[in-house]
Amino acid sequence: MIYIEKGIVNQIILTLTEVSTLPNPYYLFVFQNEMDMLSAPITFFTVDVSAYPERFNQFELDEPVDLLLVKGQYTYSIYESTITPPTIANSTGLVIEEGRMVVNGPAVASIYD
């Protein structure tokens, strides 16, 4: 599970190298809001900053600079690619990891509040 706190730089730690089929891949994260399944999936790419990628992969997500996420629950899928920036179209087409993500923090105020 990925846990994101709104308004800070979040560290995402996963073990993707062990399931990757490509040498030195770039990873594409695809997030889908579970409360609004009709919304467009949110894609995210950043470099792996792990000093030991053969053991674990580390990514930084600065919310709201990199992405502005709505508080709630999401599903995520991760694709790998040899091309940067990765897209689903230029990936292997295989989901190498999937799971759930929780975004916590203050809800974004609406114009109706």
BAFI-3210 file (N, C-alpha, C; in Angstrom, 3 decimals, decimal comma, padded with zeros to 6 digits):
// residues 113
n [1|2|3|4|5|6|7|8|9|10|11|12|13|14|15|16|17|18|19|20|21|22|23|24|25|26|27|28|29|30|31|32|33|34|35|36|37|38|39|40|41|42|43|44|45|46|47|48|49|50|51|52|53|54|55|56|57|58|59|60|61|62|63|64|65|66|67|68|69|70|71|72|73|74|75|76|77|78|79|80|81|82|83|84|85|86|87|88|89|90|91|92|93|94|95|96|97|98|99|100|101|102|103|104|105|106|107|108|109|110|111|112|113]
n.u [000,844|000,444|000,986|000,005|000,577|-001,052|000,315|003,070|006,451|006,475|007,731|007,906|008,192|008,976|009,231|010,195|012,148|012,629|010,522|010,614|010,942|012,654|015,985|017,172|014,691|012,204|009,636|006,113|003,495|000,069|-002,782|-006,034|-008,914|-010,924|-013,416|-014,442|-014,842|-015,277|-013,610|-010,672|-007,757|-004,848|-001,628|001,797|005,210|008,478|011,972|013,794|015,119|016,569|019,381|020,033|018,780|018,538|017,590|015,433|013,052|012,851|010,845|009,992|007,218|005,924|003,377|001,402|002,883|003,992|001,741|-001,706|-003,658|-006,804|-008,143|-008,571|-009,230|-007,383|-006,703|-003,721|-001,567|001,434|003,631|006,360|009,055|011,373|011,775|011,902|009,903|007,948|005,032|001,799|001,457|004,119|005,165|005,878|003,395|002,524|001,287|003,291|003,074|000,398|-001,974|-003,234|-003,781|-003,685|-004,707|-004,172|-005,091|-005,886|-009,013|-009,558|-010,733|-013,892|-015,561|-018,028|-017,988]
n.v [-001,173|002,226|005,221|008,515|011,761|014,785|017,894|017,637|016,379|013,169|009,896|007,110|003,753|000,818|-002,555|-002,982|-003,711|-006,445|-007,622|-006,549|-006,665|-005,496|-004,190|-001,592|000,047|002,667|003,833|004,036|005,399|004,839|006,206|005,663|007,160|005,790|006,652|008,058|006,678|007,347|009,380|010,595|008,536|009,224|009,960|009,448|010,167|009,787|009,825|006,970|007,189|005,585|004,384|001,775|000,106|-002,589|-003,752|-002,200|000,198|003,678|006,514|009,954|011,955|014,984|016,445|019,207|019,774|018,017|016,438|017,148|015,807|014,403|013,941|010,637|007,258|005,267|003,161|001,696|001,194|-000,007|000,498|-000,458|000,916|001,482|003,943|007,436|010,304|007,763|006,247|004,686|003,726|003,506|001,606|-001,746|-002,745|-004,402|-004,706|-004,333|-004,105|-003,723|-002,126|-000,542|002,869|005,396|008,668|011,188|013,933|017,448|018,152|019,498|022,742|023,665|025,844|026,150|025,976]
n.w [000,000|-000,748|000,930|001,066|002,185|002,148|000,988|001,516|000,852|-000,177|000,464|-001,520|-001,242|-002,824|-004,136|-007,034|-008,886|-008,651|-010,027|-012,502|-016,057|-017,724|-018,236|-016,196|-016,078|-016,615|-014,531|-014,633|-012,888|-012,405|-011,232|-009,932|-008,848|-006,423|-005,567|-007,616|-010,255|-012,869|-013,433|-015,091|-015,273|-013,280|-014,188|-013,268|-013,157|-012,026|-011,223|-010,011|-006,883|-005,244|-003,501|-003,582|-005,768|-006,455|-004,210|-003,213|-004,440|-004,607|-004,582|-004,947|-004,187|-004,437|-003,026|-003,221|-005,553|-007,573|-008,151|-007,714|-005,485|-004,564|-001,377|-000,231|-001,401|-003,671|-006,513|-007,750|-010,566|-011,974|-014,605|-016,781|-018,707|-021,403|-022,297|-021,635|-021,060|-019,516|-020,936|-021,069|-023,622|-024,625|-022,985|-021,738|-021,681|-019,752|-016,465|-013,765|-011,064|-008,792|-006,658|-003,684|-002,753|-000,322|000,256|002,470|004,571|004,771|003,260|000,006|-000,200|-001,465|-003,832|-002,820|-000,091]
ca.u [000,000|001,120|000,331|000,405|000,098|-001,169|001,086|004,472|007,186|006,253|008,637|007,219|009,172|008,419|010,227|009,816|013,236|012,524|009,497|010,831|011,416|013,591|017,121|017,120|013,451|011,533|008,348|004,964|002,436|-001,266|-003,670|-007,461|-009,699|-011,977|-014,697|-014,885|-014,298|-015,431|-012,551|-009,520|-006,628|-003,778|-000,321|002,888|006,544|009,638|013,102|014,076|016,209|017,139|020,812|020,147|017,585|018,425|016,885|014,152|012,947|012,372|010,363|009,473|006,035|005,679|001,968|000,707|003,724|004,015|000,335|-002,696|-004,524|-007,962|-008,133|-009,394|-008,592|-007,079|-005,962|-002,578|-000,911|002,764|004,139|007,778|009,372|012,780|011,741|011,468|009,016|007,166|003,576|001,269|001,685|005,507|005,587|005,747|001,971|002,236|001,284|004,241|002,587|-000,836|-002,357|-004,086|-003,111|-004,520|-004,268|-004,698|-004,787|-007,078|-009,722|-009,471|-011,958|-014,571|-016,095|-019,324|-017,803]
ca.v [000,000|003,521|006,203|009,873|012,848|015,999|019,073|017,371|015,479|011,797|008,858|005,875|002,665|-000,399|-003,488|-003,165|-004,319|-007,911|-008,079|-005,890|-007,511|-004,682|-003,660|-000,139|000,620|003,836|003,367|004,914|005,153|005,226|006,233|005,807|007,494|004,787|007,294|008,655|005,773|007,946|010,369|010,121|008,084|010,198|009,338|010,089|009,626|010,414|008,896|006,150|007,821|004,599|004,094|000,327|-000,331|-004,043|-004,136|-001,489|001,378|004,822|007,613|011,091|012,598|016,235|016,809|019,270|020,271|017,024|016,083|017,623|014,652|014,554|013,034|009,455|005,995|005,073|001,973|002,077|000,223|000,473|-000,028|-000,194|001,322|001,828|005,318|008,451|009,881|006,593|006,318|003,333|003,344|003,103|000,635|-003,144|-003,061|-005,274|-004,100|-005,113|-004,081|-002,986|-002,123|000,548|004,060|006,267|010,060|011,734|015,335|018,297|018,138|020,758|023,533|023,947|027,205|026,138|025,925]
ca.w [000,000|-000,780|001,788|000,687|003,036|001,345|001,359|001,854|-000,039|000,274|-000,003|-001,906|-001,267|-003,399|-004,674|-008,437|-009,656|-008,633|-010,971|-013,789|-017,153|-018,491|-017,472|-015,948|-016,600|-016,048|-014,029|-014,762|-011,918|-012,864|-010,073|-010,235|-007,668|-006,238|-005,318|-008,878|-011,269|-014,199|-013,620|-015,873|-014,458|-013,067|-014,411|-012,539|-013,421|-011,414|-011,255|-008,840|-006,142|-004,334|-003,600|-003,725|-006,499|-006,492|-002,968|-003,150|-005,305|-003,829|-005,406|-004,193|-004,742|-003,719|-003,173|-004,494|-006,647|-008,655|-008,401|-006,752|-005,270|-003,701|-000,235|-000,449|-001,749|-005,082|-006,910|-008,587|-011,434|-012,366|-015,873|-016,998|-020,071|-021,656|-022,798|-020,683|-019,975|-019,896|-021,098|-021,225|-025,021|-024,889|-021,978|-022,168|-021,678|-018,616|-015,137|-012,964|-009,684|-008,574|-005,257|-003,209|-002,239|000,501|000,330|003,715|004,826|004,667|001,976|-000,741|-000,048|-002,729|-003,894|-002,167|001,367]
c.u [000,892|000,304|000,881|-000,225|000,093|-000,252|002,534|005,132|007,082|007,287|007,809|008,287|008,469|009,549|009,819|010,884|013,084|011,471|009,652|011,354|012,449|014,794|016,986|015,850|013,084|010,136|007,284|003,911|001,118|-002,203|-005,112|-008,216|-010,853|-013,354|-015,258|-014,275|-014,453|-014,375|-011,407|-008,435|-005,548|-002,456|000,761|004,183|007,565|010,756|013,213|015,287|016,873|018,635|021,053|018,937|017,459|017,703|015,511|014,217|012,296|012,033|009,858|008,291|005,741|004,245|001,795|001,556|003,713|002,606|-000,523|-003,713|-005,665|-007,843|-009,048|-008,571|-008,486|-006,598|-004,784|-002,104|000,419|003,211|005,629|008,027|010,870|012,909|011,275|010,962|008,166|005,680|003,084|001,562|003,116|006,052|005,527|004,289|001,549|002,259|002,213|003,908|001,285|-001,214|-003,251|-003,225|-004,133|-003,888|-004,965|-004,297|-006,034|-007,697|-009,558|-010,794|-012,590|-015,111|-017,436|-019,208|-017,985]
c.v [001,240|004,479|007,586|010,858|014,113|017,094|018,844|016,542|014,078|010,858|007,610|004,805|001,397|-001,323|-003,847|-003,890|-005,829|-008,452|-007,439|-006,873|-006,789|-004,298|-002,134|000,526|001,950|003,357|004,449|004,472|005,642|005,082|006,428|006,039|006,511|005,406|007,952|007,850|006,313|009,010|009,746|009,623|009,170|009,473|010,152|009,377|010,451|009,377|008,141|006,758|006,870|004,431|002,603|-000,242|-001,847|-004,581|-003,483|-000,283|002,482|005,973|008,717|011,687|013,806|016,662|018,179|019,725|019,297|016,663|016,729|016,499|014,999|013,526|011,849|008,234|005,843|003,636|002,468|000,887|000,834|-000,274|000,294|000,106|001,572|003,286|006,261|009,667|008,705|006,931|004,877|002,836|002,894|002,148|-000,770|-003,555|-003,953|-004,473|-004,950|-005,081|-003,300|-003,093|-000,949|001,667|004,863|007,649|010,671|013,193|016,149|018,202|019,495|021,488|023,786|025,369|027,307|026,088|027,289]
c.w [000,000|000,079|001,440|001,656|002,190|001,891|001,730|000,741|000,558|-000,328|-000,297|-002,052|-001,748|-003,824|-006,108|-009,247|-009,736|-009,602|-012,352|-014,819|-018,006|-017,635|-017,368|-016,480|-015,947|-015,663|-014,161|-013,754|-012,518|-011,666|-010,534|-008,933|-007,550|-006,006|-006,583|-010,018|-012,688|-014,467|-014,419|-014,924|-014,391|-013,274|-013,724|-012,878|-012,669|-011,403|-009,940|-008,133|-005,153|-004,574|-003,844|-004,475|-006,635|-005,254|-002,862|-004,072|-004,498|-004,768|-004,492|-004,938|-003,871|-003,996|-002,541|-005,671|-007,824|-009,102|-007,334|-006,614|-004,325|-002,578|-000,522|-000,799|-003,262|-005,287|-007,733|-009,399|-011,837|-013,621|-015,962|-018,468|-020,188|-022,077|-021,696|-021,434|-020,423|-020,035|-021,187|-022,639|-025,282|-023,823|-022,558|-022,259|-020,529|-017,321|-014,282|-011,479|-009,658|-007,113|-004,942|-002,672|-001,440|000,504|001,538|003,852|004,676|003,267|001,315|-000,592|-001,406|-002,695|-003,179|-000,643|001,996]
res [m|i|y|i|e|k|g|i|v|n|q|i|i|l|t|l|t|e|v|s|t|l|p|n|p|y|y|l|f|v|f|q|n|e|m|d|m|l|s|a|p|i|t|f|f|t|v|d|v|s|a|y|p|e|r|f|n|q|f|e|l|d|e|p|v|d|l|l|l|v|k|g|q|y|t|y|s|i|y|e|s|t|i|t|p|p|t|i|a|n|s|t|g|l|v|i|e|e|g|r|m|v|v|n|g|p|a|v|a|s|i|y|d]
***
